[in-house]
């Protein structure tokens, strides 16, 4: 009896990790691929390990706050109230994917009416749209180089978007290799 419980206790976490890894691999291979520009501003998040944190250019010219302000309109003279709850999602709709400049804001409830072939779900948080793809894990030894390259030259973020608008990071493409960057810095 104890052996069966021990075997089950060992297999359950392994099975759970296998299912999670398989689901993640499936999402990365079946989603719609887009490339977005990013600019770095913080090399690591101390509480989350060695991640490069960056600002993603989702495409729309105006920030999400300005869209929400226009979308709700004025309620009384000179006063605009933004009626969006903390749990309400906002979407970036891409009318001509993979062209990121074709993106425009819409409420996620209106995605079907807007005829969005591809869209990303997220939330407007302090004038920044956040979709959960704003950081990328890097090896500790390369964090400084990633930070410098992202701050000075930017990069391209390759993402996969599923049919529900959930984006996942597939790759972060730097404009120069880390080795070339280090050689350039030594000169």
Backbone as a chain_set.jsonl record, in Angstrom:
{"seq": "XXXXXXXXXXXXXXXXXXXXXXXXXXXXXXXXXXXXXXXXXXXXXXXXXXXXXXXXXXXXXXXXXXXXXXXXXXXXXXXXXXXXXXXXXXXXXXXXXXXXXXXXXXXXXXXXXXXXXXXXXXXXXXXXXXXXXXXXXXXXXXXXXXXXXXXXXXXXXXXXXXXXXXXXXXXXXXXXXXXXXXXXXXX", "coords": {"N": [[0.821, -1.202, 0.0], [1.917, 1.268, 0.841], [3.872, 1.541, -1.074], [2.395, 1.961, -3.425], [1.222, 4.437, -2.883], [3.515, 6.004, -2.692], [4.551, 5.772, -5.299], [2.443, 6.949, -6.719], [2.589, 9.527, -5.631], [5.013, 10.384, -6.656], [4.629, 10.201, -9.433], [2.48, 11.936, -10.003], [3.296, 14.797, -9.878], [5.159, 14.766, -12.0], [3.596, 13.983, -14.182], [1.819, 16.167, -14.198], [3.582, 18.32, -14.815], [4.39, 17.491, -17.342], [1.999, 17.657, -18.799], [1.515, 20.446, -18.617], [3.811, 21.45, -19.946], [3.412, 20.328, -22.476], [1.032, 21.59, -23.256], [1.887, 24.262, -23.387], [3.823, 24.058, -25.454], [2.161, 23.298, -27.556], [0.566, 25.635, -27.815], [2.545, 27.439, -28.644], [3.206, 26.451, -31.127], [0.9, 26.513, -32.661], [-0.294, 29.012, -32.684], [-0.999, 32.332, -34.069], [1.589, 34.019, -35.626], [3.337, 36.978, -34.817], [5.428, 39.886, -35.047], [6.713, 42.249, -32.882], [7.974, 45.483, -32.035], [10.274, 46.253, -29.395], [11.432, 48.079, -26.521], [13.902, 48.344, -24.088], [13.881, 48.834, -20.502], [14.5, 48.009, -17.962], [16.749, 45.768, -16.596], [16.376, 43.467, -14.968], [13.972, 41.818, -12.915], [13.909, 41.786, -9.641], [12.422, 40.176, -7.927], [11.525, 38.15, -9.548], [13.497, 36.586, -10.694], [15.87, 36.24, -13.366], [14.947, 38.208, -15.575], [14.418, 40.078, -18.531], [12.908, 43.094, -18.718], [10.649, 44.92, -20.66], [9.296, 47.5, -22.824], [6.562, 47.11, -24.87], [5.743, 47.776, -28.216], [2.698, 47.91, -29.256], [1.372, 48.828, -31.447], [-0.994, 50.67, -31.941], [-1.21, 54.233, -32.236], [-2.071, 56.074, -30.228], [-2.069, 55.94, -26.609], [-3.475, 53.424, -24.406], [-5.0, 54.573, -22.37], [-5.768, 57.074, -23.409], [-7.446, 56.193, -25.456], [-9.499, 55.008, -23.939], [-10.434, 57.244, -22.618], [-11.46, 58.771, -24.74], [-13.316, 56.934, -25.683], [-15.268, 56.723, -23.699], [-16.211, 59.293, -23.457], [-17.378, 62.628, -22.508], [-18.937, 63.115, -19.417], [-19.932, 65.183, -17.904], [-19.706, 68.754, -17.983], [-16.465, 69.543, -18.807], [-15.43, 67.366, -17.417], [-14.154, 64.143, -17.518], [-14.888, 60.845, -17.118], [-13.527, 57.71, -16.689], [-14.936, 54.769, -17.427], [-14.124, 51.897, -16.644], [-13.657, 48.796, -15.357], [-11.441, 47.147, -13.012], [-11.175, 44.518, -13.805], [-11.957, 44.429, -16.423], [-11.244, 43.745, -19.772], [-9.126, 44.984, -22.37], [-8.58, 45.173, -25.849], [-6.162, 44.847, -28.49], [-6.728, 45.215, -31.752], [-5.836, 43.841, -34.825], [-6.115, 44.797, -37.992], [-4.845, 44.186, -40.347], [-2.964, 41.873, -40.162], [0.357, 40.512, -40.482], [1.075, 43.152, -39.868], [1.947, 45.384, -37.539], [1.355, 48.05, -37.33], [-1.224, 48.304, -38.126], [-2.829, 48.071, -35.988], [-5.47, 48.756, -33.636], [-7.326, 50.09, -30.857], [-9.854, 48.353, -29.042], [-12.696, 47.387, -27.154], [-12.724, 44.253, -25.518], [-15.142, 42.946, -25.481], [-16.28, 43.798, -27.788], [-14.959, 42.647, -29.904], [-15.824, 40.721, -31.813], [-17.699, 42.197, -33.285], [-16.016, 44.078, -34.39], [-14.677, 42.741, -36.319], [-12.075, 41.465, -36.093], [-9.296, 39.897, -37.31], [-7.015, 39.077, -35.976], [-6.203, 39.502, -32.592], [-5.073, 40.904, -29.461], [-5.449, 40.28, -26.083], [-5.596, 42.208, -23.084], [-4.824, 44.499, -20.386], [-5.313, 47.909, -19.483], [-3.011, 49.568, -17.733], [-2.033, 52.064, -15.78], [-1.64, 53.83, -18.033], [-0.312, 52.105, -19.718], [-0.499, 49.372, -21.864], [-0.907, 46.058, -20.981], [-0.196, 42.744, -21.613], [0.814, 40.462, -20.572], [3.188, 39.688, -21.728], [5.449, 41.087, -21.273], [7.987, 40.569, -20.31], [11.057, 38.686, -20.437], [12.853, 35.741, -19.986], [16.305, 35.519, -19.269], [19.668, 34.215, -19.366], [21.667, 34.57, -16.429], [24.316, 35.459, -16.803], [24.157, 36.875, -19.145], [22.46, 38.983, -18.788], [23.201, 41.698, -18.369], [24.231, 42.442, -20.905], [21.957, 42.035, -22.535], [20.298, 43.999, -21.407], [21.715, 46.4, -22.033], [21.731, 46.311, -24.862], [18.964, 46.296, -25.449], [18.207, 48.787, -24.387], [19.71, 50.618, -25.914], [19.481, 49.875, -28.649], [17.111, 48.567, -29.058], [14.813, 45.858, -29.869], [13.269, 42.956, -31.382], [10.246, 41.361, -30.705], [9.017, 38.197, -30.941], [5.912, 36.819, -31.098], [3.266, 34.503, -30.326], [-0.132, 34.207, -30.993], [-3.099, 33.031, -29.712], [-6.405, 31.775, -30.643], [-8.105, 32.999, -28.863], [-7.019, 35.408, -28.234], [-4.903, 35.418, -26.483], [-1.582, 36.091, -25.873], [1.705, 34.742, -26.318], [5.168, 34.623, -25.599], [7.482, 33.865, -28.074], [10.081, 34.321, -28.981], [12.889, 36.513, -28.484], [14.378, 38.738, -30.437], [17.469, 40.053, -30.886], [19.096, 42.949, -32.308], [21.818, 42.74, -32.737], [24.342, 40.25, -32.151], [25.215, 38.943, -28.906], [27.92, 38.467, -28.571], [29.058, 40.067, -30.614], [28.231, 42.53, -29.662], [29.642, 42.697, -27.237], [32.274, 42.751, -28.224], [32.175, 45.165, -29.586], [31.876, 46.911, -27.458], [34.317, 46.648, -26.183], [36.071, 47.986, -27.797]], "CA": [[0.0, 0.0, 0.0], [2.793, 2.435, 0.909], [4.573, 1.658, -2.359], [1.474, 2.55, -4.391], [1.095, 5.858, -2.55], [4.791, 6.622, -3.039], [4.608, 5.836, -6.762], [1.472, 7.959, -7.139], [3.11, 10.838, -5.225], [6.106, 10.724, -7.559], [4.146, 10.339, -10.799], [1.542, 13.045, -10.152], [3.944, 16.04, -10.315], [5.782, 14.554, -13.31], [2.499, 14.01, -15.137], [1.339, 17.55, -14.253], [4.555, 19.115, -15.559], [4.343, 17.053, -18.733], [0.789, 18.237, -19.387], [1.736, 21.885, -18.761], [4.801, 21.675, -21.004], [2.776, 19.98, -23.752], [0.076, 22.652, -23.57], [2.679, 25.437, -23.79], [4.405, 23.764, -26.768], [1.053, 23.331, -28.512], [0.217, 27.037, -28.037], [3.611, 28.1, -29.395], [3.276, 25.947, -32.501], [-0.345, 26.671, -33.401], [-0.787, 30.382, -32.665], [-0.672, 33.239, -35.16], [2.87, 34.654, -35.299], [3.534, 38.399, -35.105], [6.659, 40.464, -34.512], [6.495, 43.595, -32.361], [9.176, 46.164, -31.558], [10.358, 46.461, -27.951], [12.512, 48.892, -25.98], [14.161, 47.93, -22.711], [14.036, 49.871, -19.483], [14.941, 47.432, -16.699], [17.338, 44.485, -16.962], [15.912, 42.328, -14.198], [12.974, 41.977, -11.877], [14.574, 41.097, -8.534], [11.537, 39.182, -7.326], [11.13, 37.122, -10.511], [14.632, 35.927, -11.324], [16.611, 36.984, -14.377], [14.085, 38.557, -16.686], [14.552, 41.378, -19.148], [11.593, 43.718, -18.763], [10.684, 45.862, -21.764], [8.057, 48.128, -23.266], [6.163, 46.559, -26.159], [5.005, 48.667, -29.112], [1.605, 47.089, -29.762], [0.919, 49.328, -32.735], [-1.794, 51.901, -31.971], [-0.47, 55.461, -31.962], [-2.449, 56.601, -28.918], [-1.992, 54.949, -25.545], [-4.775, 52.837, -24.077], [-5.749, 55.516, -21.534], [-6.384, 58.057, -24.295], [-8.571, 55.515, -26.116], [-10.584, 54.86, -22.976], [-10.971, 58.574, -22.353], [-12.283, 59.114, -25.904], [-14.387, 55.951, -25.835], [-16.335, 56.958, -22.735], [-16.75, 60.634, -23.68], [-17.567, 63.489, -21.34], [-20.206, 62.927, -18.725], [-20.397, 66.511, -17.532], [-18.843, 69.794, -18.561], [-15.07, 69.569, -18.375], [-15.011, 66.204, -16.626], [-14.243, 62.854, -18.201], [-14.718, 59.705, -16.217], [-13.269, 56.491, -17.436], [-15.704, 53.671, -16.865], [-13.561, 50.587, -16.943], [-13.353, 48.148, -14.097], [-10.117, 46.535, -12.962], [-11.144, 43.206, -14.453], [-12.376, 44.533, -17.817], [-10.121, 43.622, -20.688], [-9.033, 45.81, -23.552], [-7.903, 44.4, -26.896], [-5.574, 45.49, -29.658], [-7.208, 44.51, -32.94], [-4.98, 44.046, -35.994], [-6.953, 44.63, -39.179], [-4.021, 43.68, -41.439], [-1.801, 41.209, -39.573], [1.156, 40.764, -39.282], [1.482, 44.55, -39.784], [1.584, 45.889, -36.212], [0.834, 49.422, -37.426], [-2.656, 48.249, -38.419], [-3.525, 47.835, -34.731], [-6.288, 49.799, -33.025], [-7.935, 49.661, -29.597], [-11.27, 48.046, -28.947], [-13.018, 46.604, -25.951], [-12.747, 42.836, -25.874], [-16.533, 42.547, -25.707], [-16.651, 44.229, -29.137], [-14.017, 42.069, -30.88], [-16.555, 40.078, -32.904], [-18.296, 43.244, -34.11], [-14.947, 44.819, -35.051], [-14.097, 41.852, -37.329], [-10.632, 41.378, -35.88], [-8.736, 38.594, -37.638], [-6.067, 38.769, -34.9], [-6.247, 40.491, -31.522], [-4.374, 40.566, -28.226], [-6.162, 40.689, -24.878], [-4.772, 42.729, -22.003], [-5.437, 45.524, -19.54], [-4.665, 49.218, -19.452], [-2.532, 49.759, -16.375], [-1.221, 53.278, -15.718], [-1.364, 54.279, -19.413], [0.426, 51.081, -20.461], [-1.24, 48.151, -22.152], [-0.154, 44.893, -20.526], [-0.803, 41.496, -22.072], [1.532, 39.333, -19.979], [4.364, 39.314, -22.531], [6.366, 42.208, -21.095], [9.3, 40.182, -19.802], [11.659, 37.53, -21.112], [13.909, 35.152, -19.158], [17.638, 35.455, -19.873], [20.686, 33.694, -18.451], [22.231, 35.587, -15.547], [25.566, 35.979, -17.348], [23.886, 37.717, -20.312], [21.46, 39.994, -18.446], [23.75, 43.037, -18.597], [24.307, 42.677, -22.349], [20.576, 42.199, -23.01], [19.832, 45.299, -20.951], [22.36, 47.456, -22.817], [21.266, 46.238, -26.248], [17.559, 46.722, -25.485], [18.12, 50.225, -24.12], [20.333, 51.424, -26.96], [19.121, 49.523, -30.019], [15.804, 47.929, -29.144], [14.79, 44.463, -30.309], [11.973, 42.505, -31.907], [9.634, 40.306, -29.921], [8.19, 37.296, -31.736], [4.866, 36.273, -30.233], [2.214, 33.661, -30.9], [-1.427, 34.624, -30.459], [-4.102, 31.989, -29.935], [-7.696, 32.249, -31.163], [-8.786, 33.767, -27.819], [-6.312, 36.654, -28.015], [-3.839, 35.257, -25.49], [-0.269, 36.122, -26.517], [2.824, 34.066, -25.658], [6.462, 34.984, -26.178], [8.18, 32.785, -28.757], [11.504, 34.639, -29.074], [13.311, 37.905, -28.431], [15.454, 38.856, -31.419], [18.316, 41.225, -30.724], [19.624, 43.392, -33.595], [23.208, 42.278, -32.825], [24.599, 39.141, -31.232], [25.852, 39.365, -27.66], [29.359, 38.451, -28.806], [29.381, 41.275, -31.377], [28.021, 43.667, -28.771], [30.76, 42.751, -26.296], [33.444, 43.198, -29.001], [31.964, 46.584, -29.867], [32.091, 47.637, -26.213], [35.73, 46.586, -25.837], [36.834, 48.907, -28.659]], "C": [[0.862, 1.261, 0.0], [3.529, 2.642, -0.406], [3.683, 2.31, -3.418], [1.313, 4.048, -4.149], [2.371, 6.6, -2.936], [4.919, 6.79, -4.556], [3.653, 6.919, -7.283], [1.971, 9.37, -6.798], [4.25, 11.286, -6.131], [5.619, 10.971, -8.982], [3.242, 11.548, -11.015], [2.231, 14.353, -10.562], [4.595, 15.912, -11.696], [4.719, 14.621, -14.404], [1.963, 15.441, -15.305], [2.284, 18.439, -15.045], [4.564, 18.752, -17.045], [3.139, 17.656, -19.449], [0.968, 19.742, -19.612], [2.725, 22.199, -19.878], [4.207, 21.372, -22.382], [1.793, 21.063, -24.189], [0.804, 23.897, -24.053], [3.281, 25.228, -25.182], [3.327, 23.809, -27.853], [0.682, 24.775, -28.85], [1.271, 27.749, -28.879], [3.673, 27.64, -30.846], [2.02, 26.22, -33.316], [-0.85, 28.109, -33.465], [-0.369, 31.171, -33.897], [0.596, 33.999, -34.764], [2.896, 36.116, -35.735], [4.849, 38.839, -34.489], [6.384, 41.908, -34.131], [7.825, 44.188, -31.904], [9.109, 46.335, -30.05], [11.539, 47.37, -27.637], [12.679, 48.508, -24.517], [14.224, 49.103, -21.762], [14.489, 49.324, -18.153], [15.493, 46.048, -16.978], [16.77, 43.289, -16.22], [14.824, 42.726, -13.217], [13.479, 41.14, -10.71], [13.712, 39.981, -7.959], [11.222, 38.018, -8.259], [12.297, 36.421, -11.186], [15.268, 36.819, -12.362], [15.757, 37.189, -15.622], [14.489, 39.919, -17.232], [13.128, 41.914, -19.264], [11.66, 44.831, -19.798], [9.309, 46.446, -22.018], [7.753, 47.63, -24.669], [5.404, 47.623, -26.948], [3.921, 47.828, -29.777], [1.021, 47.608, -31.069], [0.107, 50.603, -32.697], [-0.987, 53.118, -31.535], [-0.782, 55.997, -30.568], [-2.312, 55.525, -27.854], [-3.4, 54.506, -25.141], [-5.63, 53.778, -23.224], [-6.468, 56.555, -22.393], [-7.574, 57.448, -25.042], [-9.762, 55.424, -25.162], [-11.24, 56.198, -22.669], [-11.882, 59.015, -23.496], [-13.51, 58.22, -25.99], [-15.563, 56.232, -24.897], [-16.975, 58.322, -22.914], [-16.921, 61.408, -22.391], [-18.924, 63.224, -20.723], [-20.792, 64.258, -18.283], [-19.377, 67.511, -18.035], [-17.449, 69.753, -17.95], [-14.599, 68.355, -17.6], [-15.212, 64.928, -17.432], [-13.998, 61.757, -17.188], [-14.523, 58.463, -17.058], [-13.983, 55.351, -16.729], [-15.104, 52.359, -17.342], [-13.172, 49.973, -15.609], [-11.983, 47.49, -14.177], [-10.049, 45.211, -13.703], [-11.601, 43.254, -15.91], [-11.16, 44.531, -18.729], [-10.26, 44.577, -21.861], [-8.265, 45.0, -24.589], [-7.268, 45.325, -27.928], [-5.985, 44.631, -30.835], [-6.283, 44.847, -34.103], [-5.798, 43.747, -37.244], [-6.177, 44.047, -40.348], [-2.777, 42.991, -40.872], [-0.916, 40.62, -40.657], [1.653, 42.194, -39.145], [1.008, 45.141, -38.464], [1.018, 47.303, -36.274], [-0.652, 49.447, -37.771], [-3.485, 48.054, -37.148], [-4.335, 49.03, -34.261], [-6.958, 49.215, -31.79], [-9.405, 49.339, -29.785], [-11.496, 47.304, -27.633], [-13.165, 45.146, -26.366], [-14.165, 42.318, -26.104], [-16.969, 42.846, -27.133], [-15.786, 43.614, -30.232], [-14.747, 41.436, -32.059], [-17.186, 41.101, -33.845], [-17.234, 43.992, -34.909], [-14.283, 43.996, -36.163], [-12.575, 41.804, -37.256], [-10.136, 39.999, -36.278], [-7.752, 38.124, -36.563], [-6.162, 39.88, -33.867], [-5.521, 39.962, -30.303], [-5.183, 41.131, -27.066], [-5.176, 41.204, -23.837], [-5.547, 43.734, -21.183], [-4.634, 46.806, -19.627], [-4.303, 49.508, -18.005], [-1.588, 50.952, -16.357], [-0.723, 53.704, -17.095], [-0.558, 53.276, -20.238], [-0.468, 49.864, -20.638], [-0.359, 46.979, -21.762], [-0.899, 43.626, -20.907], [-0.071, 40.27, -21.531], [2.742, 38.881, -20.775], [5.471, 40.348, -22.368], [7.691, 41.841, -20.445], [9.734, 38.853, -20.407], [12.81, 37.026, -20.253], [15.213, 35.102, -19.927], [18.607, 34.833, -18.871], [21.331, 34.837, -17.66], [23.477, 36.237, -16.141], [25.337, 36.932, -18.523], [22.917, 38.861, -20.018], [21.959, 41.412, -18.712], [23.808, 43.39, -20.074], [22.907, 42.867, -22.936], [20.049, 43.579, -22.646], [20.407, 46.415, -21.815], [21.854, 47.477, -24.26], [19.823, 46.728, -26.364], [17.415, 48.223, -25.281], [18.626, 51.051, -25.301], [19.814, 51.137, -28.367], [17.729, 48.925, -30.17], [15.932, 46.475, -29.587], [13.424, 44.166, -30.909], [11.496, 41.324, -31.077], [8.735, 39.482, -30.836], [7.193, 36.656, -30.778], [3.953, 35.363, -31.04], [0.919, 34.038, -30.197], [-2.448, 33.535, -30.752], [-5.434, 32.606, -30.365], [-8.496, 33.048, -30.136], [-8.078, 35.074, -27.492], [-5.216, 36.592, -26.969], [-2.503, 35.173, -26.209], [0.764, 35.411, -25.656], [4.107, 34.454, -26.368], [7.096, 33.744, -26.797], [9.683, 33.041, -28.775], [11.705, 36.139, -28.927], [14.528, 38.021, -29.329], [16.198, 40.167, -31.231], [18.865, 41.643, -32.084], [21.087, 43.019, -33.814], [23.383, 41.113, -31.859], [25.302, 39.669, -29.987], [27.365, 39.413, -27.827], [29.793, 39.702, -29.564], [29.233, 42.525, -30.507], [29.195, 43.815, -27.808], [32.036, 43.2, -27.009], [33.359, 44.697, -29.264], [32.247, 47.425, -28.616], [33.562, 47.664, -25.79], [36.561, 47.579, -26.642], [36.854, 50.307, -28.131]], "O": [[0.587, 2.207, -0.738], [3.783, 3.777, -0.81], [4.158, 3.116, -4.218], [1.273, 4.834, -5.096], [2.304, 7.714, -3.455], [5.351, 7.84, -5.032], [4.005, 7.699, -8.168], [1.796, 10.299, -7.587], [4.42, 12.487, -6.344], [6.136, 11.853, -9.668], [3.239, 12.127, -12.102], [1.785, 14.979, -11.524], [4.577, 16.865, -12.475], [4.931, 15.252, -15.44], [1.687, 15.873, -16.424], [1.832, 19.237, -15.867], [4.728, 19.623, -17.899], [3.257, 18.115, -20.585], [0.615, 20.257, -20.673], [2.499, 23.115, -20.669], [4.477, 22.09, -23.345], [1.735, 21.409, -25.369], [0.383, 24.522, -25.027], [3.247, 26.142, -26.005], [3.572, 24.311, -28.95], [0.503, 25.113, -30.019], [0.934, 28.569, -29.733], [4.15, 28.381, -31.706], [2.066, 26.165, -34.545], [-1.762, 28.395, -34.24], [0.493, 30.745, -34.666], [0.659, 34.563, -33.672], [2.531, 36.452, -36.862], [5.327, 38.239, -33.527], [5.889, 42.694, -34.938], [8.703, 43.462, -31.438], [8.033, 46.537, -29.486], [12.517, 47.424, -28.383], [11.693, 48.365, -23.794], [14.57, 50.219, -22.148], [14.839, 50.107, -17.27], [14.784, 45.216, -17.545], [16.688, 42.2, -16.786], [14.785, 43.864, -12.752], [13.477, 39.911, -10.784], [14.235, 38.946, -7.547], [10.702, 36.997, -7.809], [12.09, 35.717, -12.175], [15.207, 38.043, -12.245], [15.845, 36.432, -16.589], [14.86, 40.812, -16.47], [12.253, 41.265, -19.838], [12.618, 45.603, -19.818], [8.299, 45.964, -21.505], [8.598, 47.72, -25.559], [4.524, 48.293, -26.406], [4.188, 47.118, -30.746], [0.257, 46.903, -31.729], [0.48, 51.564, -33.371], [-0.19, 53.053, -30.598], [0.129, 56.337, -29.812], [-2.425, 54.336, -28.151], [-4.389, 55.145, -25.499], [-6.855, 53.778, -23.345], [-7.629, 56.882, -22.143], [-8.593, 58.112, -25.236], [-10.893, 55.728, -25.539], [-12.455, 56.275, -22.483], [-12.955, 59.568, -23.256], [-14.603, 58.677, -26.324], [-16.717, 56.005, -25.259], [-18.142, 58.51, -22.57], [-16.638, 60.897, -21.307], [-19.932, 63.122, -21.422], [-22.009, 64.438, -18.288], [-18.29, 67.128, -18.468], [-17.276, 69.908, -16.741], [-13.449, 68.326, -17.161], [-16.294, 64.669, -17.958], [-12.99, 61.767, -16.482], [-15.261, 58.206, -18.01], [-13.674, 55.013, -15.586], [-15.545, 51.79, -18.34], [-12.436, 50.577, -14.829], [-11.433, 47.3, -15.262], [-8.983, 44.82, -14.178], [-11.631, 42.217, -16.573], [-10.176, 45.228, -18.482], [-11.364, 44.926, -22.281], [-7.385, 44.217, -24.231], [-7.758, 46.42, -28.201], [-5.633, 43.453, -30.907], [-5.981, 46.018, -34.337], [-6.132, 42.595, -37.521], [-6.776, 43.469, -41.256], [-1.66, 43.467, -41.075], [-1.444, 40.25, -41.705], [2.578, 42.437, -38.37], [-0.186, 45.376, -38.28], [0.285, 47.716, -35.376], [-1.277, 50.506, -37.716], [-4.703, 47.89, -37.221], [-3.938, 50.177, -34.462], [-7.137, 48.002, -31.684], [-10.103, 49.968, -30.581], [-10.587, 46.678, -27.087], [-13.675, 44.85, -27.446], [-14.361, 41.354, -26.844], [-17.908, 42.233, -27.64], [-15.878, 44.031, -31.387], [-14.321, 41.604, -33.201], [-17.207, 40.9, -35.059], [-17.522, 44.489, -35.998], [-13.417, 44.508, -36.873], [-11.883, 42.069, -38.239], [-10.515, 39.012, -35.646], [-7.661, 36.931, -36.272], [-6.198, 41.06, -34.218], [-5.368, 38.754, -30.121], [-5.555, 42.304, -27.064], [-4.06, 40.699, -23.723], [-6.772, 43.814, -21.271], [-3.419, 46.782, -19.821], [-5.18, 49.673, -17.157], [-0.469, 50.866, -16.862], [0.474, 53.913, -17.294], [-0.163, 53.589, -21.361], [-1.105, 49.393, -19.696], [0.803, 46.91, -22.163], [-2.071, 43.45, -20.574], [-0.316, 39.154, -21.99], [3.272, 37.799, -20.525], [6.338, 40.471, -23.233], [8.449, 42.732, -20.063], [8.921, 38.027, -20.823], [13.658, 37.814, -19.835], [15.243, 34.697, -21.089], [18.389, 34.916, -17.663], [21.51, 35.938, -18.18], [23.67, 37.444, -15.996], [26.224, 37.715, -18.862], [22.589, 39.632, -20.92], [21.21, 42.241, -19.229], [23.473, 44.511, -20.458], [22.696, 43.766, -23.749], [19.429, 44.251, -23.47], [19.667, 47.283, -22.28], [21.582, 48.544, -24.811], [19.497, 47.489, -27.275], [16.589, 48.862, -25.933], [18.03, 52.071, -25.646], [19.717, 52.048, -29.19], [17.226, 48.79, -31.285], [17.035, 45.935, -29.666], [12.541, 45.023, -30.935], [12.26, 40.403, -30.787], [7.799, 40.012, -31.435], [7.572, 36.035, -29.784], [3.881, 35.446, -32.266], [0.873, 34.17, -28.975], [-2.642, 33.156, -31.907], [-5.562, 33.828, -30.438], [-9.469, 33.71, -30.499], [-8.487, 35.782, -26.57], [-4.654, 37.625, -26.606], [-2.299, 34.3, -27.053], [0.71, 35.465, -24.427], [4.133, 34.598, -27.591], [7.233, 32.709, -26.145], [10.476, 32.114, -28.607], [10.806, 36.931, -29.211], [15.587, 37.471, -29.026], [15.633, 41.248, -31.395], [19.083, 40.785, -32.94], [21.55, 42.984, -34.954], [22.661, 41.004, -30.869], [25.918, 40.735, -30.024], [28.021, 40.302, -27.285], [30.787, 40.331, -29.201], [30.025, 43.461, -30.613], [29.686, 44.922, -27.585], [32.81, 43.967, -26.436], [34.359, 45.409, -29.174], [32.794, 48.524, -28.713], [33.999, 48.597, -25.117], [37.644, 47.971, -26.208], [37.453, 51.189, -28.745]]}, "num_chains": 1, "name": "protein.A"}
